[in-house]
Amino acid sequence: MNRYPRDMSGHGPVPPEANWPDGARIAVQIVLNYEEGGENNVLHGDAASEAFLSEIVGAAAWPNMRHWNMESIYEYGARAGFWRLHRMLSDLPVTVYGVATALARNPEQVSAMKSASWEIASHGLKWIEYKDAPEDVERADMAEAIRLHTEVVGEPPRGWYTGRCSENTVRLAAETGQFAYVADTYADDVPYWIEFGRDEQLIVPYTLDANDMRFATPQGFNSGTQFFEYLKASFDTLYREGGRMMSIGLHCRLIGRPGRAEALRQFIEYAQSHEGVWFATREQIADHWAQAHPHVRFERPSQMDQARFVDLYGSVFEHSPWIATRAHGLELSPAHDTAAGLHNALCRMFRSASEEERLGVLLAHPDLAGKLAAVKRLTAESTAEQAGAGLDALTDDERAGFIAMNTQYTEKFGFPFIIAVRDHTKASIMAAFAQRVSHDRPTEFANACKQVERIAEFRLKDMLPR
């Protein structure tokens, strides 16, 4: 099957109600990345020095060499930046993304994290790039990260974030069955579920925009004021919308510098000045979401074989299963597991069909309140639709009027009058009859095809969760 794995649909137009505790309008989640001592370094067995997220913008990795200046920048994060942030944030719920080897090399800081009741999630074994890592190597490193984390912290991590991940990372984390959440996506403002075969994993998405890493990237933040203003604008938007989550990404060696730390303090005071703000760890958010919105599996059109797909959706276009057969061969994705998405796929095949084929679809539709209805030979879908507009309870005069109008229409155009009756009443259907019978055939052929598509849309909305 030709399938596209990315989910471009997500929660759709309206995210689910978050129902944050105590009726909060927003969940604010602070992440402190603890990487100092886990970065690339020949002392750690790596091939070169670190080159990412420091005061040396555009730094290059030094193969087979220590980079003294880079090391000291990271050491600032451990020696000074962490403690400044700990003093500032110790009374707030914070999630630490802890690199396991960094945690092992910083026992005093780990003790302080625990004393503040911060969540310590796993940030991998080492803070290195995994995009080219073989799957077995990444899986082994993940297992060792969990083992070492448990040994150093005293309990296993319930959250995972690699950061410099591969296309396999989220699936590998899900397969462990270890984690209440995985954070290696930036795809939404609220949590969501993802399936990997029989495995399902809650995703609590992270952020790279409301993140102090932009102090160390081109076109990033030049000052603490810019960081504060960006956080404030993000908060204002999400607070106004309600039911959203705001993640804030921090690094000890970046926001821990005094000229930047003040911006963080100002933002926290700003957020705390509002009612209905829930400061929470990612673990708390994950537990809340899993309880409020447990994962519900359903039969996904994009994952069906052709026989099942046609069996379920072959009648969406009246007596025309060939449309579903052709649609199954398209590049389907999770976006087509919704009524709107599947409707688009089916309509593409209808629209690209020959005029003769489309005429066949029009001819497959029954007369409104006609002979088929009278002898109860309509499809179940057509029966319900006509009944919904009251066409199953016509007076003799009304039925005669419908039959006369439909006869006139059919004789002129060569196909029956088709209308999505769920959009109408008996009176508006008769008015449409009178209007459309005056059209020329090309105009009315196009109108009838649009009505066929509209009928299909209604049917799919009855069949799919969204």
Secondary structure, DSSP 8 states (H G I E B T S, - for coil): --B----S-TT-SS------GGG-SEEEEEEEEE-TTTBS-GGGT-SB---SSSSSTT----BTS--HHHHHHHHHIIIIIHHHHHHHHTTS-EEEEE-HHHHHT-HHHHHHHHHTT-EEEE--SSB---TT--HHHHHHHHHHHHHHHHHHHSS--SEE--SS--TTHHHHHHHHT--SEE------SS-EEEEETTEEEEE----SSSBGGGGGSTTS-SSHHHHHHHHHHHHHHHHHH-SEEEEEEEETTTTTSHHHHHHHHHHHHHHHTSSSEEE--HHHHHHHHHHHS-------GGGS-HHHHHHHHTTSSTT-HHHHHHHHTS-B-GGGGSHHHHHHHHHHHHHTS-HHHHHHHHHHS--TTSHHHHTT-S-HHHHHHHHHTTTTS--HHHHHHHHHHHHHHHHHHSS-----GGG--HHHHHHHHHHHTTS-HHHHHHHHHHHHHHHHHHHHHHHS--
